[in-house]
């Protein structure tokens, strides 16, 4: 099947009204392109570390939507044109041109899989569940991952930094807190390295399903890895479900701004001497993360490791 992409060139001031009109017609999942910079509040809420470089905002915007022949295409396009005429007296619609192009109906959810191939992190082999073990890699510690729609194949530098730190600080039977668990790759790696149990949290409901499926793929009991949806930073129920003063190691591969908030909470969940491994920190945010830890009397800095432009900061909870 081929979809038709309709792109309306208009003004930024008209976008909200146009979006509402499209929704009333029954068109969902629109794309909005403009050059308006994100506000500080928006970047913090979305936890964005690297902002795109945009040209100057000229007040124009492009609103795109997709239709197929079986979706009442002609009727909906006619409805869009009528809605635009009704809006014209109330808002500047700009050029108000509607361009049409065709796009193939691709399996966007699964096409990425062709790029996810087995790879190693030192003596650990990480492979997607649908791939075979490469020749000559049979003796490595095997972790099988299918992230589904959750974050985490293990190939990103930040995940590899965390894996190496887990290898260094896990010695057997530890309790591990995995904040922002995603696909569960770090928690599963911890269990494969000898941890006794893992408790994971994530804001994405898809992570719950992904973790359970990946536990099964790695022949690990669900009893060893509990995972709940929620925010450890400000959700009392999540904090209590995780438990206080009971983890030997905590790991968070998130982003710098989240880690800066999380470091205020995480010490309460660690045992004295517990290790907190963090990554997802772009080089430009390293100083801010280190300053946050330095200001927290509960922690002492152990080491900073790097891979590419990404940084991992590992700290230890003081004994007293």
C-alpha positions as a Python dict, from the first residue, in 0.01 Angstrom:
ca = {
    (1, 'X'): (0, 0, 0),
    (2, 'X'): (111, 354, -71),
    (3, 'X'): (18, 642, 156),
    (4, 'X'): (-29, 998, 40),
    (5, 'X'): (147, 1262, 243),
    (6, 'X'): (-25, 1600, 254),
    (7, 'X'): (188, 1896, 364),
    (8, 'X'): (30, 2231, 440),
    (9, 'X'): (255, 2538, 441),
    (10, 'X'): (115, 2790, 684),
    (11, 'X'): (218, 3014, 978),
    (12, 'X'): (323, 2924, 1329),
    (13, 'X'): (36, 3126, 1475),
    (14, 'X'): (-215, 2913, 1282),
    (15, 'X'): (-75, 2573, 1379),
    (16, 'X'): (-286, 2520, 1692),
    (17, 'X'): (-613, 2606, 1519),
    (18, 'X'): (-524, 2389, 1219),
    (19, 'X'): (-432, 2099, 1445),
    (20, 'X'): (-770, 2119, 1618),
    (21, 'X'): (-948, 2134, 1283),
    (22, 'X'): (-764, 1825, 1155),
    (23, 'X'): (-849, 1638, 1471),
    (24, 'X'): (-1219, 1719, 1428),
    (25, 'X'): (-1204, 1585, 1072),
    (26, 'X'): (-1057, 1260, 1206),
    (27, 'X'): (-696, 1311, 1102),
    (28, 'X'): (-454, 1204, 1373),
    (29, 'X'): (-76, 1179, 1404),
    (30, 'X'): (20, 1505, 1235),
    (31, 'X'): (378, 1631, 1195),
    (32, 'X'): (465, 1993, 1265),
    (33, 'X'): (787, 2151, 1136),
    (34, 'X'): (892, 2500, 1237),
    (35, 'X'): (1201, 2690, 1350),
    (36, 'X'): (1080, 2794, 1694),
    (37, 'X'): (1350, 2715, 1952),
    (38, 'X'): (1251, 2495, 2244),
    (39, 'X'): (1209, 2675, 2574),
    (40, 'X'): (1413, 2584, 2881),
    (41, 'X'): (1099, 2429, 3035),
    (42, 'X'): (1042, 2215, 2725),
    (43, 'X'): (1400, 2088, 2712),
    (44, 'X'): (1391, 1992, 3079),
    (45, 'X'): (1056, 1821, 3042),
    (46, 'X'): (1179, 1625, 2740),
    (47, 'X'): (1525, 1571, 2888),
    (48, 'X'): (1702, 1683, 2573),
    (49, 'X'): (2080, 1718, 2594),
    (50, 'X'): (2164, 1808, 2235),
    (51, 'X'): (1945, 2073, 2074),
    (52, 'X'): (1912, 2088, 1695),
    (53, 'X'): (2060, 2386, 1517),
    (54, 'X'): (1771, 2573, 1358),
    (55, 'X'): (1768, 2857, 1104),
    (56, 'X'): (1607, 3184, 1214),
    (57, 'X'): (1235, 3161, 1285),
    (58, 'X'): (1053, 3326, 993),
    (59, 'X'): (703, 3252, 1121),
    (60, 'X'): (632, 2975, 873),
    (61, 'X'): (533, 2619, 960),
    (62, 'X'): (459, 2297, 776),
    (63, 'X'): (183, 2065, 895),
    (64, 'X'): (182, 1716, 744),
    (65, 'X'): (-60, 1424, 765),
    (66, 'X'): (-99, 1088, 589),
    (67, 'X'): (-402, 930, 423),
    (68, 'X'): (-472, 617, 221),
    (69, 'X'): (-750, 543, -26),
    (70, 'X'): (-940, 334, 225),
    (71, 'X'): (-938, 613, 482),
    (72, 'X'): (-1200, 834, 315),
    (73, 'X'): (-919, 1031, 155),
    (74, 'X'): (-1114, 1255, -82),
    (75, 'X'): (-1374, 1339, 181),
    (76, 'X'): (-1109, 1427, 440),
    (77, 'X'): (-908, 1643, 200),
    (78, 'X'): (-1225, 1829, 109),
    (79, 'X'): (-1292, 1872, 479),
    (80, 'X'): (-941, 2014, 529),
    (81, 'X'): (-987, 2269, 251),
    (82, 'X'): (-1326, 2373, 391),
    (83, 'X'): (-1183, 2406, 745),
    (84, 'X'): (-900, 2625, 617),
    (85, 'X'): (-1146, 2859, 447),
    (86, 'X'): (-1344, 2882, 771),
    (87, 'X'): (-1027, 2968, 965),
    (88, 'X'): (-902, 3229, 718),
    (89, 'X'): (-1097, 3526, 866),
    (90, 'X'): (-961, 3455, 1214),
    (91, 'X'): (-592, 3380, 1166),
    (92, 'X'): (-313, 3441, 918),
    (93, 'X'): (-280, 3113, 723),
    (94, 'X'): (20, 3235, 523),
    (95, 'X'): (76, 3062, 189),
    (96, 'X'): (-183, 2797, 278),
    (97, 'X'): (-59, 2563, 4),
    (98, 'X'): (-129, 2191, 24),
    (99, 'X'): (134, 1968, -139),
    (100, 'X'): (81, 1597, -206),
    (101, 'X'): (343, 1323, -227),
    (102, 'X'): (343, 944, -201),
    (103, 'X'): (530, 729, 46),
    (104, 'X'): (569, 351, 65),
    (105, 'X'): (386, 166, 341),
    (106, 'X'): (696, 43, 526),
    (107, 'X'): (719, -164, 840),
    (108, 'X'): (879, 114, 1043),
    (109, 'X'): (859, -84, 1369),
    (110, 'X'): (1068, -372, 1237),
    (111, 'X'): (1284, -235, 953),
    (112, 'X'): (1549, -114, 1200),
    (113, 'X'): (1625, -477, 1288),
    (114, 'X'): (1842, -522, 980),
    (115, 'X'): (2093, -283, 1140),
    (116, 'X'): (2101, -452, 1483),
    (117, 'X'): (2367, -723, 1457),
    (118, 'X'): (2558, -920, 1724),
    (119, 'X'): (2844, -727, 1887),
    (120, 'X'): (3071, -763, 2186),
    (121, 'X'): (3153, -553, 2491),
    (122, 'X'): (3484, -705, 2596),
    (123, 'X'): (3400, -1071, 2674),
    (124, 'X'): (3022, -1022, 2661),
    (125, 'X'): (2832, -1105, 2342),
    (126, 'X'): (2511, -909, 2291),
    (127, 'X'): (2289, -1022, 2011),
    (128, 'X'): (1931, -969, 1898),
    (129, 'X'): (1704, -1263, 1964),
    (130, 'X'): (1653, -1323, 1590),
    (131, 'X'): (2026, -1360, 1508),
    (132, 'X'): (2248, -1667, 1548),
    (133, 'X'): (2565, -1668, 1758),
    (134, 'X'): (2852, -1570, 1524),
    (135, 'X'): (3119, -1829, 1459),
    (136, 'X'): (3401, -1808, 1711),
    (137, 'X'): (3189, -1625, 1970),
    (138, 'X'): (3036, -1931, 2134),
    (139, 'X'): (3236, -1904, 2457),
    (140, 'X'): (3139, -1549, 2546),
    (141, 'X'): (2883, -1451, 2808),
    (142, 'X'): (2563, -1429, 2603),
    (143, 'X'): (2293, -1166, 2641),
    (144, 'X'): (1998, -1177, 2403),
    (145, 'X'): (1795, -860, 2355),
    (146, 'X'): (1486, -760, 2162),
    (147, 'X'): (1409, -404, 2272),
    (148, 'X'): (1073, -401, 2099),
    (149, 'X'): (953, -41, 2132),
    (150, 'X'): (1153, 20, 2451),
    (151, 'X'): (1493, 188, 2459),
    (152, 'X'): (1808, -20, 2470),
    (153, 'X'): (1989, -248, 2226),
    (154, 'X'): (2317, -212, 2414),
    (155, 'X'): (2508, -78, 2119),
    (156, 'X'): (2512, 284, 2229),
    (157, 'X'): (2831, 409, 2396),
    (158, 'X'): (2646, 501, 2715),
    (159, 'X'): (2513, 148, 2761),
    (160, 'X'): (2855, -1, 2701),
    (161, 'X'): (3006, 233, 2958),
    (162, 'X'): (2753, 109, 3215),
    (163, 'X'): (2815, -255, 3124),
    (164, 'X'): (3189, -216, 3185),
    (165, 'X'): (3124, -53, 3521),
    (166, 'X'): (2884, -332, 3619),
    (167, 'X'): (3157, -583, 3534),
    (168, 'X'): (3396, -395, 3758),
    (169, 'X'): (3175, -351, 4063),
    (170, 'X'): (2964, -667, 4069),
    (171, 'X'): (3120, -957, 4257),
    (172, 'X'): (2822, -1182, 4329),
    (173, 'X'): (2470, -1183, 4474),
    (174, 'X'): (2427, -802, 4481),
    (175, 'X'): (2090, -629, 4478),
    (176, 'X'): (2077, -389, 4182),
    (177, 'X'): (1849, -91, 4120),
    (178, 'X'): (1810, -17, 3748),
    (179, 'X'): (1656, 328, 3694),
    (180, 'X'): (1524, 385, 3342),
    (181, 'X'): (1558, 17, 3259),
    (182, 'X'): (1422, 34, 2903),
    (183, 'X'): (1470, -307, 2741),
    (184, 'X'): (1623, -433, 3066),
    (185, 'X'): (1965, -482, 2912),
    (186, 'X'): (2161, -347, 3209),
    (187, 'X'): (1958, -538, 3467),
    (188, 'X'): (1989, -859, 3265),
    (189, 'X'): (2363, -800, 3225),
    (190, 'X'): (2388, -754, 3602),
    (191, 'X'): (2212, -1086, 3662),
    (192, 'X'): (2435, -1261, 3408),
    (193, 'X'): (2736, -1117, 3590),
    (194, 'X'): (2619, -1266, 3919),
    (195, 'X'): (2383, -1015, 4078),
    (196, 'X'): (2122, -1172, 4302),
    (197, 'X'): (1822, -960, 4210),
    (198, 'X'): (1726, -650, 4011),
    (199, 'X'): (1453, -394, 4061),
    (200, 'X'): (1385, -175, 3757),
    (201, 'X'): (1180, 138, 3697),
    (202, 'X'): (1084, 312, 3374),
    (203, 'X'): (844, 582, 3260),
    (204, 'X'): (748, 381, 2950),
    (205, 'X'): (485, 109, 2977),
    (206, 'X'): (657, -71, 2685),
    (207, 'X'): (957, -134, 2910),
    (208, 'X'): (751, -368, 3129),
    (209, 'X'): (673, -593, 2834),
    (210, 'X'): (1024, -569, 2690),
    (211, 'X'): (1190, -670, 3018),
    (212, 'X'): (966, -973, 3060),
    (213, 'X'): (1026, -1090, 2704),
    (214, 'X'): (1402, -1042, 2735),
    (215, 'X'): (1411, -1230, 3065),
    (216, 'X'): (1248, -1522, 2889),
    (217, 'X'): (1495, -1498, 2599),
    (218, 'X'): (1780, -1522, 2849),
    (219, 'X'): (1622, -1803, 3055),
    (220, 'X'): (1601, -1580, 3364),
    (221, 'X'): (1312, -1608, 3607),
    (222, 'X'): (1088, -1304, 3648),
    (223, 'X'): (1139, -1348, 4021),
    (224, 'X'): (1495, -1223, 3974),
    (225, 'X'): (1398, -899, 3797),
    (226, 'X'): (1102, -692, 3913),
    (227, 'X'): (1008, -389, 3703),
    (228, 'X'): (742, -121, 3752),
    (229, 'X'): (632, 188, 3566),
    (230, 'X'): (696, 514, 3746),
    (231, 'X'): (938, 788, 3842),
    (232, 'X'): (1175, 719, 4131),
    (233, 'X'): (1250, 1090, 4164),
    (234, 'X'): (910, 1211, 4277),
    (235, 'X'): (667, 918, 4299),
    (236, 'X'): (630, 804, 4661),
    (237, 'X'): (472, 474, 4560),
    (238, 'X'): (768, 392, 4335),
    (239, 'X'): (1018, 487, 4605),
    (240, 'X'): (847, 260, 4857),
    (241, 'X'): (814, -25, 4608),
    (242, 'X'): (1187, -5, 4539),
    (243, 'X'): (1273, -2, 4909),
    (244, 'X'): (1519, 199, 5112),
    (245, 'X'): (1878, 119, 5206),
    (246, 'X'): (1879, -217, 5031),
    (247, 'X'): (2078, -193, 4705),
    (248, 'X'): (2446, -264, 4663),
    (249, 'X'): (2454, -111, 4315),
    (250, 'X'): (2232, 136, 4131),
    (251, 'X'): (2267, 209, 3760),
    (252, 'X'): (2107, 485, 3555),
    (253, 'X'): (2174, 526, 3186),
    (254, 'X'): (1952, 826, 3130),
    (255, 'X'): (2057, 1186, 3063),
    (256, 'X'): (2253, 1442, 3257),
    (257, 'X'): (1956, 1654, 3367),
    (258, 'X'): (1778, 1348, 3503),
    (259, 'X'): (2087, 1223, 3683),
    (260, 'X'): (2129, 1562, 3849),
    (261, 'X'): (1777, 1525, 3990),
    (262, 'X'): (1815, 1154, 4064),
    (263, 'X'): (2134, 1186, 4270),
    (264, 'X'): (1933, 1363, 4540),
    (265, 'X'): (1711, 1055, 4581),
    (266, 'X'): (1925, 754, 4498),
    (267, 'X'): (2142, 754, 4813),
    (268, 'X'): (1836, 668, 5023),
    (269, 'X'): (1801, 339, 4837),
    (270, 'X'): (2167, 231, 4859),
    (271, 'X'): (2340, 50, 5142),
    (272, 'X'): (2642, 226, 5296),
    (273, 'X'): (2926, 176, 5051),
    (274, 'X'): (2679, 120, 4766),
    (275, 'X'): (2783, 207, 4412),
    (276, 'X'): (2593, 439, 4180),
    (277, 'X'): (2684, 402, 3810),
    (278, 'X'): (2557, 673, 3576),
    (279, 'X'): (2582, 741, 3205),
    (280, 'X'): (2392, 908, 2924),
    (281, 'X'): (2600, 1218, 2994),
    (282, 'X'): (2718, 1414, 2691),
    (283, 'X'): (3064, 1570, 2735),
    (284, 'X'): (2924, 1921, 2766),
    (285, 'X'): (2716, 1819, 3069),
    (286, 'X'): (2993, 1634, 3256),
    (287, 'X'): (3088, 1934, 3470),
    (288, 'X'): (2728, 1990, 3580),
    (289, 'X'): (2688, 1625, 3683),
    (290, 'X'): (3017, 1623, 3873),
    (291, 'X'): (2923, 1946, 4051),
    (292, 'X'): (2591, 1794, 4157),
    (293, 'X'): (2764, 1490, 4304),
    (294, 'X'): (3029, 1705, 4470),
    (295, 'X'): (2754, 1904, 4643),
    (296, 'X'): (2588, 1585, 4771),
    (297, 'X'): (2752, 1487, 5101),
    (298, 'X'): (2621, 1132, 5067),
    (299, 'X'): (2857, 1047, 4780),
    (300, 'X'): (3225, 1033, 4697),
    (301, 'X'): (3350, 1024, 4339),
    (302, 'X'): (3515, 697, 4235),
    (303, 'X'): (3587, 746, 3865),
    (304, 'X'): (3487, 900, 3536),
    (305, 'X'): (3509, 691, 3220),
    (306, 'X'): (3453, 794, 2859),
    (307, 'X'): (3363, 648, 2524),
    (308, 'X'): (3332, 872, 2222),
    (309, 'X'): (3159, 1194, 2329),
    (310, 'X'): (2980, 1023, 2619),
    (311, 'X'): (3071, 1007, 2987),
    (312, 'X'): (3003, 772, 3278),
    (313, 'X'): (3033, 895, 3636),
    (314, 'X'): (3057, 636, 3916),
    (315, 'X'): (3021, 733, 4281),
    (316, 'X'): (3009, 553, 4615),
    (317, 'X'): (2772, 617, 4902),
    (318, 'X'): (2976, 708, 5209),
    (319, 'X'): (2962, 473, 5505),
    (320, 'X'): (2843, 747, 5739),
}
